[in-house]
Amino acid sequence: MQRVAVVSGGGTGIGKAVARALAAEGCRVAVVGRRVDVLERACEEIAEAVPGAEAVPVAADLTVPAQVAAAAEAIGELGPVDVLVNNAGAIVTPPAGDDLDALAAAWRRDLDTNLLSAVLLTTALTDRLRRPGGRLIVISSAAAQRGGAGPHSAGSYAAAKAALHGWAFGLARQLGPDGITVNVLAPGYVAETEIFGAGWSEEFHARKIADTLVGRAGTPEDVASAVAYLASPAAGYVTGQVIGVNGGAVLGR
Ligand SMILES: NC(=O)c1ccc[n+]([C@@H]2O[C@H](COP(=O)([O-])OP(=O)(O)OC[C@H]3O[C@@H](n4cnc5c(N)ncnc54)[C@H](OP(=O)(O)O)[C@@H]3O)[C@@H](O)[C@H]2O)c1
């Protein structure tokens, strides 16, 4: 029987690599994001790269409850969900100056995009998760472990990602008795994604690489390999964990 996987933010970057990896493992994959053209192109790429693969675009803004509910209905057509990967996210640039209204709006946008999106999609799909055997994976960030504030982030990104950890631990407790595992993957710096596109200096990229012990940027495939393991039947005894995929930029947490 073919397994069903759902990957939020699966149209680009890490999510696209995850969707391709799960398709290669034999899953039918629902690829969720806001931009229909991006999703359709990603699904075509996956079908070309993995002969026989079925990747289905599901357009939704995951910060909007009604759109999440509609997406869950569409995903439900594929059957019980074996693997749910909450990967959608973004870094919200903080406003300059000390305008508290602007700061509040930026924090809310960051929390909506990185935290609420995962909470809404997971809640809408919880009843549809395979029991036993379901796999829930949350993509966090090394920023949750190291902090991260500066010109590109007001700290709201790190805070939103850290909040995912506590939420995921509770879910692991709640869903463990049903035979569902819940784990957090915290990537370090991963190049070749939209999140670190234009606007980030050469010095920033070089510093991120210098932070690692292996002397290179991560790739979306580095993260996808770890997701594929956590999503596999072999990982049934791994739950409630935060796993770093960071080239050694963060040690042992
Ligand atoms: N790249 C890194 O170094 C790095 C490091 C640590 C953690 N991460 C995390 O990894 C995840 C993937 O990021 P990435 O680096 O692959 O960047 P990316 O290419 O920008 O991917 C983010 C994806 O999320 C989707 N998305 C954003 N807001 C959404 C919304 N409201 N509703 C639905 N989909 C939404 C985007 O698609 P649409 O715009 O079409 O909606 C996009 O496909 C993120 O959670 C990010 O925080 C990345």
The ligand as an ORCA input file, in Angstrom:
! r2SCAN-3c Opt
* xyz 0 1
  N      17.618     27.599      4.700
  C      18.079     27.541      5.930
  O      19.267     27.803      6.189
  C      17.195     27.122      7.068
  C      17.792     26.907      8.308
  C      17.009     26.509      9.377
  C      15.661     26.326      9.213
  N      15.081     26.561      7.990
  C      13.648     26.330      7.886
  O      13.401     25.428      6.848
  C      12.084     25.653      6.329
  C      12.151     25.756      4.808
  O      12.878     26.923      4.473
  P      13.797     27.067      3.175
  O      15.140     27.453      3.642
  O      13.630     25.895      2.285
  O      13.184     28.400      2.523
  P      12.110     28.628      1.374
  O      12.653     28.120      0.095
  O      11.750     30.063      1.464
  O      10.874     27.720      1.798
  C       9.807     28.180      2.615
  C       8.517     27.619      2.053
  O       7.431     27.921      2.940
  C       6.302     28.312      2.164
  N       5.480     29.209      2.970
  C       5.873     30.358      3.589
  N       4.831     30.933      4.192
  C       3.755     30.132      3.972
  C       2.377     30.217      4.320
  N       1.903     31.236      5.031
  N       1.564     29.221      3.924
  C       2.024     28.192      3.186
  N       3.305     28.053      2.820
  C       4.167     29.026      3.201
  C       6.900     29.027      0.937
  O       6.042     28.917     -0.193
  P       5.030     30.097     -0.617
  O       5.791     31.377     -0.493
  O       4.641     29.764     -2.019
  O       3.884     29.990      0.319
  C       8.173     28.224      0.689
  O       7.961     27.166     -0.224
  C      11.576     26.919      7.009
  O      10.721     26.571      8.074
  C      12.842     27.559      7.541
  O      12.588     28.379      8.646
  C      15.819     26.947      6.928
*
